[in-house]
Amino acid sequence: MTVEPFEIVREVPLSQEETFARLTDWQRHADVLPFTDVRATGTRIVIRTGVGRLGFDDPMDIVHWDPPRFCRLEKRGRVVHGWADICVWPTNTGSKVVWRELAHVTGVPRIMGRVESAVGSALFGRLLNGLTRT
């Protein structure tokens, strides 16, 4: 069994532009996710997760940027690797978000792929809800 991508779909009462801006305001991710710090420079983003000296970096690069519609990140860390696609479409009442991601944690057996996907879905669902809250 391998890690499968997870997908989170939300309709939010914000414009496409506002939704995309909130989701890609990398510093705000730390406001929603506990034990998280964000450093963003150009197309490189490093998410630090941990407490004190115990933790790890999750470096990623923006490899496709098409605001306010699409962003693709590639996770290039020693601990977490994979990718994430953030898609935003306008709707009559705001916008629709599809966050699709595949993330694998080094050292986690591939047989635990469904667990990784479930944890990722819960974590990024919380993130998406927090960033788009009106």
BAROTOR-147388 format. One record per residue (C-alpha): z, y, x; residue in one letter; residue number from 1. Coordinates in pm, 1 decimal, decimal comma, padded with zeros to 6 digits, always signed. Each point is the difference from the previous one (the first is absolute). Layout:
BEGIN
SITE        c3        c2        c1  resn  resi
SITE         Z         Y         X     A   NUM
...
This chain:
BEGIN
SITE        c3        c2        c1  resn  resi
SITE  +00000,0  +00000,0  +00000,0     M     1
SITE  -00080,9  +00347,8  +00128,7     T     2
SITE  +00117,0  +00347,3  -00083,5     V     3
SITE  -00183,0  +00135,9  -00304,3     E     4
SITE  -00058,1  +00367,5  -00067,7     P     5
SITE  +00203,7  +00151,1  -00279,0     F     6
SITE  -00120,5  +00268,4  -00238,2     E     7
SITE  +00196,1  +00263,9  -00186,8     I     8
SITE  -00170,2  +00192,2  -00281,1     V     9
SITE  +00152,7  +00308,2  -00161,6     R    10
SITE  -00121,0  +00268,6  -00238,1     E    11
SITE  +00174,0  +00329,5  +00075,8     V    12
SITE  -00005,0  +00336,0  -00181,4     P    13
SITE  -00109,9  +00189,1  +00313,1     L    14
SITE  -00349,3  +00111,1  +00097,1     S    15
SITE  -00197,7  -00211,3  +00243,7     Q    16
SITE  +00044,0  +00267,7  +00268,0     E    17
SITE  +00377,1  +00029,9  -00049,0     E    18
SITE  +00048,7  -00376,7  -00010,4     T    19
SITE  -00199,7  -00056,6  +00318,4     F    20
SITE  +00180,9  +00285,1  +00175,8     A    21
SITE  +00339,8  -00144,5  -00089,5     R    22
SITE  -00090,2  -00354,5  +00104,4     L    23
SITE  -00135,2  +00116,3  +00335,8     T    24
SITE  +00281,4  +00243,5  +00077,1     D    25
SITE  +00133,7  -00246,4  +00254,4     W    26
SITE  +00324,7  +00190,4  +00064,6     Q    27
SITE  +00097,1  -00036,0  -00369,1     R    28
SITE  -00002,5  -00380,0  +00034,8     H    29
SITE  +00330,7  +00032,5  +00186,3     A    30
SITE  +00149,1  +00183,7  -00300,9     D    31
SITE  -00064,0  -00301,8  -00222,5     V    32
SITE  +00056,5  -00300,5  +00229,0     L    33
SITE  +00349,6  -00047,6  +00143,9     P    34
SITE  +00049,6  -00042,6  +00375,5     F    35
SITE  -00346,5  +00142,7  +00066,4     T    36
SITE  -00123,9  +00271,8  +00232,8     D    37
SITE  -00363,3  +00112,2  +00026,6     V    38
SITE  -00193,8  +00155,0  +00288,0     R    39
SITE  -00359,2  +00099,8  -00068,8     A    40
SITE  -00239,6  +00141,8  +00257,0     T    41
SITE  -00365,6  +00033,0  -00089,9     G    42
SITE  -00117,4  -00339,0  -00122,1     T    43
SITE  +00301,1  -00190,6  +00144,2     R    44
SITE  +00307,1  -00064,1  -00215,2     I    45
SITE  +00311,9  -00175,9  +00122,6     V    46
SITE  +00256,3  -00113,4  -00256,0     I    47
SITE  +00338,6  -00076,8  +00156,3     R    48
SITE  +00215,0  -00231,7  -00210,2     T    49
SITE  +00357,3  -00069,1  +00101,2     G    50
SITE  +00349,3  +00129,6  +00058,9     V    51
SITE  +00088,5  +00146,8  +00335,8     G    52
SITE  -00149,0  -00202,0  +00284,0     R    53
SITE  -00060,6  -00299,1  -00227,2     L    54
SITE  -00344,6  +00027,9  -00149,3     G    55
SITE  -00369,4  -00011,7  +00068,4     F    56
SITE  -00306,7  +00221,0  +00001,8     D    57
SITE  -00293,6  -00060,4  -00234,3     D    58
SITE  -00292,2  +00187,0  +00161,6     P    59
SITE  -00316,5  +00041,5  -00202,4     M    60
SITE  -00324,8  +00189,5  +00020,8     D    61
SITE  -00198,9  +00172,6  -00270,8     I    62
SITE  -00341,5  -00163,9  +00037,0     V    63
SITE  -00166,1  +00134,2  -00316,0     H    64
SITE  +00080,0  +00334,9  -00158,4     W    65
SITE  -00176,8  +00120,5  -00315,9     D    66
SITE  +00233,5  +00236,5  -00188,4     P    67
SITE  +00084,6  +00008,9  -00282,8     P    68
SITE  -00137,0  -00350,3  -00061,9     R    69
SITE  +00074,0  -00242,8  +00280,8     F    70
SITE  +00200,5  -00065,6  +00314,2     C    71
SITE  +00007,1  -00317,3  +00209,8     R    72
SITE  +00276,3  -00066,6  +00249,2     L    73
SITE  +00000,6  -00274,5  +00260,2     E    74
SITE  +00342,2  -00118,6  +00113,0     K    75
SITE  -00007,4  -00064,0  +00372,8     R    76
SITE  +00358,6  -00080,4  +00086,6     G    77
SITE  +00159,3  -00289,0  +00182,7     R    78
SITE  +00226,4  -00061,4  -00299,3     V    79
SITE  -00218,3  +00086,3  -00299,8     V    80
SITE  -00376,9  -00031,6  -00009,3     H    81
SITE  -00258,2  +00018,4  -00276,3     G    82
SITE  -00154,8  +00279,3  -00205,3     W    83
SITE  +00050,2  +00219,4  -00306,6     A    84
SITE  -00251,6  +00163,0  -00235,5     D    85
SITE  +00104,4  +00292,5  -00218,5     I    86
SITE  -00250,3  +00076,7  -00278,2     C    87
SITE  +00035,5  +00280,3  -00257,0     V    88
SITE  -00230,0  +00062,8  -00299,4     W    89
SITE  +00017,1  +00277,6  -00258,2     P    90
SITE  +00078,6  -00095,9  -00359,2     T    91
SITE  +00017,4  +00196,2  -00326,1     N    92
SITE  +00378,9  +00023,5  +00034,8     T    93
SITE  +00039,1  +00036,3  +00377,4     G    94
SITE  -00097,2  -00263,7  +00252,4     S    95
SITE  +00000,0  -00370,6  +00073,0     K    96
SITE  +00130,7  -00134,1  +00330,3     V    97
SITE  -00080,3  -00335,5  +00154,9     V    98
SITE  +00204,6  -00077,8  +00311,5     W    99
SITE  -00125,9  -00321,6  +00158,9     R   100
SITE  +00163,9  -00131,3  +00313,9     E   101
SITE  +00021,6  -00299,6  +00226,2     L   102
SITE  +00293,8  +00003,4  +00238,7     A   103
SITE  +00131,1  -00281,7  +00215,3     H   104
SITE  +00325,4  +00010,7  +00194,1     V   105
SITE  -00022,0  -00169,6  +00338,8     T   106
SITE  +00219,4  -00308,0  +00012,6     G   107
SITE  -00001,3  -00063,4  -00373,9     V   108
SITE  -00160,8  -00339,6  -00063,2     P   109
SITE  -00330,6  +00021,5  -00185,1     R   110
SITE  +00142,5  -00230,2  -00267,3     I   111
SITE  +00217,4  +00298,2  -00101,4     M   112
SITE  -00310,5  +00206,3  -00082,5     G   113
SITE  +00083,8  +00029,1  -00369,4     R   114
SITE  +00347,7  +00125,0  +00084,6     V   115
SITE  -00145,1  +00261,8  +00235,5     E   116
SITE  -00240,1  +00113,1  -00271,4     S   117
SITE  +00277,4  +00018,7  -00260,7     A   118
SITE  +00224,1  +00204,4  +00230,8     V   119
SITE  -00289,5  +00230,2  +00089,2     G   120
SITE  -00091,6  +00046,3  -00364,6     S   121
SITE  +00358,7  +00092,5  -00092,5     A   122
SITE  +00039,2  +00236,0  +00296,7     L   123
SITE  -00329,6  +00182,4  -00045,9     F   124
SITE  +00038,2  +00006,2  -00378,1     G   125
SITE  +00325,6  +00188,5  +00055,8     R   126
SITE  -00176,5  +00230,2  +00245,9     L   127
SITE  -00288,1  +00069,8  -00236,1     L   128
SITE  +00238,2  +00068,6  -00291,1     N   129
SITE  +00212,7  +00233,8  +00211,0     G   130
SITE  -00291,5  +00197,0  +00141,1     L   131
SITE  -00168,9  +00051,6  -00338,6     T   132
SITE  +00311,8  +00076,9  -00205,3     R   133
SITE  -00045,7  +00320,9  -00200,1     T   134
